[in-house]
Amino acid sequence: MGKRLLFFILTNILVMTTIVVVWSLITTFTDIGGTFDTGGPGLGIDLGALAVFSLLVGFSGSFISLAMSRWMAKKMMKVKVLDPSGRLTAQEQAVVEKVHRFSRAAGLMHMPEVGIYHSNEVNAFATGPSKKRSLVAVSSGLLNSMDDDAVEGVIAHEVAHVSNGDMVTMTLLQGVVNTFVVFFSRIAAILVSRLVRSEMQTIVRFAAIIIFQILFSILGSIVVMAFSRYREFHADRGGADLAGRDKMAHALRSLQAHVNRATANDRTDDSAIQTMKINGKGGMAKLFSSHPDLEERIARLEQR
């Protein structure tokens, strides 16, 4: 669920920071231009050149992250990819069958890769650079904790993410956010570097670029997370269309029941429970949540 977006955002920040660090090193220690600091009147910054640079870096980082998303998910979560033509257990075969059945119902021309990863958390996620090269993975904790109808609802929800093209849409939004992040972090770094002695400006600017880019990336994630919460409602509706509203609602209620039991047993600090909870935080923390509150999702689904 939240894993899909977490992998993407972390990879995006790492890729973007790497690109900017390499470029900053090149422009700092060679004769190649690229500081965008003209030293002229006013801001003394070549805003046009900086805007083009920011656009190229921003969307490059976003699309590289998208291309790496499926590979990163497999490695980080140690996903066991299931071969439909291979020897599978009854549980594995059932997962493959569900993913393929819902994918065909959603009109997908290419079946997603299907995987299971060992974890106590009750979780599933979909990722990949395109509908043709997607991955739907579920945790062993989910399979062992939920009944068949609830599992179907969860898998239908993840297939809906693939069918809706949510990863590509998220990539385009992240590219726009990245562009602003690179643009304003460079401006801020240039202005800060002018506050120190000339012999210190190069190193201060280099450090400030990295610091401001990471800071602005975190702030920019508020926009991405808000869009993610909106897409979760859309995926719930898609899951209801594929598996039936009753099964989709049952899946959400099953997640909520796990949270309630964990809360009653005072296990809310358990990492697996935090994953089930999806989002129960309020205030500022809610701005950085990739998923809406489960009760709100259930209510919206029942209002259809």
Secondary structure as GFF3:
##gff-version 3
##sequence-region A 1 304
A	DSSP	alpha_helix	2	29	.	.	.	ID=ss1
A	DSSP	alpha_helix	47	77	.	.	.	ID=ss2
A	DSSP	beta_strand	80	81	.	.	.	ID=ss3
A	DSSP	alpha_helix	90	105	.	.	.	ID=ss4
A	DSSP	beta_strand	113	117	.	.	.	ID=ss5
A	DSSP	beta_strand	124	127	.	.	.	ID=ss6
A	DSSP	beta_strand	135	139	.	.	.	ID=ss7
A	DSSP	alpha_helix	140	145	.	.	.	ID=ss8
A	DSSP	alpha_helix	148	164	.	.	.	ID=ss9
A	DSSP	alpha_helix	166	193	.	.	.	ID=ss10
A	DSSP	three_ten_helix	198	200	.	.	.	ID=ss11
A	DSSP	alpha_helix	201	243	.	.	.	ID=ss12
A	DSSP	alpha_helix	245	264	.	.	.	ID=ss13
A	DSSP	alpha_helix	271	277	.	.	.	ID=ss14
A	DSSP	alpha_helix	284	287	.	.	.	ID=ss15
A	DSSP	alpha_helix	294	302	.	.	.	ID=ss16
###
